[in-house]
Amino acid sequence: ETSEEADPNAEISGVYRYIGAGGTVMRPTRIGPAMIFNNVKGHEDARVLIGLLASRERVGLMLDSKPERLGFLLNEAVKHPIQPIVIKEKPKCQEVVHYADEPGFDIRKLVPAPTNTEEDAGPYITLGMCYASDPENGDSDITIHRLCLQSKDEMSMFFTPGARHLGVFREKAEKLGKPLPISISIGVDPAIEIAACFEPPTTPIGFNELSIAGAIRNKAVELTQCLTIDERAIANAEYVIEGELIPNVRIREDQNSNTGKAMPEFPGYTGPACDEIPVIKVKAVTHRINPIMQTCIGPSEEHVSMAGIPTEASILQMVEKAMPGRLLNVYAHSSGGGKYMAILQFKKSQPSDEGRQRQAALLAFSAFSELKHVIIVDEDVDPFDSNDVMWALNTRYQGDVDTIFIPGVRCHPLDPSQDPEYSSSIKDKGISCKTIFD
């Protein structure tokens, strides 16, 4: 905690990296503390919180689970969802209201979104819970997206191609020539932040991930009706941004910086700015009195917690259905940002089980399409202990017989090695060679 004045423009992130975290966060392997900034330059009534989820142990405390059992907790929550409810009373998130048509409205002055580096495209909201509904059937979904403040009432919104339900909703609305109402809730229950990171096939289209957060807490998430759009938002959020995704409008993500870069991303590299990116027209900003702006700076263990634990749950679910009792645990390793690498602890009870561990690895790739590497270890190896895993890799593994390559498979676009410029064998950006280390 600090009460020294800190500027959201590249200073807050720098203080967290070098002082709060005790050193640079160059790769997504640094476990950092939670740190709150009480004196934010240009935002005298607001505070900024970073790193709340940047420790698996801390996430375990917040979700009332042992750290190594978090994947199992989420797996059970998916099986027993509790749907969100809409409350009628005035919510905390609407204690203060700013309408976009009011004189002097400027979202950049209302929301202390940090600019993490001087090369960033602009201030980014990195922990905004984006909530929208299917324009055809009304199904709702919540996900986290990269949101850049572009002007006084516009934000850009990054979509991973083909990987998010809100992208499907946006495309449907665009074909109809209609804007898509969307709310962005900031500063919410960590159970919501982690549940929002589930992906298909564990949560297919039509599955509202808020129901997972409800199951974790054994209490329905409370929503409230937005004031300017036909959509709902999380009632106890610190901030809510109400807006509409405008059909057939695209802008350059770095139009204000012209650096060609977006922001530091979870793999440990700065993501490239998009040449054409969808736009949200902001209608209102509401917030609590003296709100707390929660943010995540990349790369960090915070992203590993949010992306990795749902990945573990998804793999556990799929493998358990196919071969009950064989997969003892899964760890979505920090070095892969919670997305690229998983360590599977597999039990072989009899000689005929040999080979089934590789089937489990193939199922893991099906459970989470952005997974790139799977390491399989025996039941006597702790998947959460990197030294133990490396010991097994050195003493129980031969590269020529224990490595399975699956080339030409689409993975995640932010991996810099998945680019034709990296290797002539790669035909398109985002194509990878998935690999099993047995």
Secondary structure, DSSP 4 states (H G I P E B T S, - for coil): -B-S-B-TBTHHHHHIIIIISSS---STT-----EEES-BTTBTT-EEEE-TTS-HHHHHHHTTS-GGGHHHHHHHHHHS----EE--SPPGGGSEEEETTSTT--HHHHS---B-STTSSS-EE-SEEEEEE-TTT--EEEEE--EEEEETTEEEE---TT--HHHHHHHHHHHTT--EEEEEEES--HHHHHHTT--TTTS-TT--THHHHHHHHTSPPEEEE-SSSS-EEETT-SEEEEEEEEEEEEE-TTTTT-SSEEEE-TTSSEEEPPSSEEEEEEEEEEE-SS-EEEE-PSSSHHHIIIIIHHHHHHHHHHHHHHSTTTEEEEEE-GGGTTTSEEEEEE---SGGGTTHHHHHHHHHHHH-TT--EEEEE-TTS-TT-HHHHHHHHHHS--TTTSEEEEEEEE--TT-TTSSTTT-TT--STTEEEEEEE-
